[in-house]
Amino acid sequence: MTSRNPYIAILVFEYNSNVEGFQSLYREDTVLIHAASEESARHLAQKKAR
């Protein structure tokens, strides 16, 4: 069985619009991910963000 370590991913989202006067909104999510490596954790975080 492969050892899985905990990693924290911070996902930043930007919401914007073409509507005049709209100011961009930002959201920051912190996610706990268990993965075998940092590379794997990064892949899982990117997948989760999509």
Helices and strands as residue ranges (DSSP letters): E 5-15, E 25-35, H 38-49
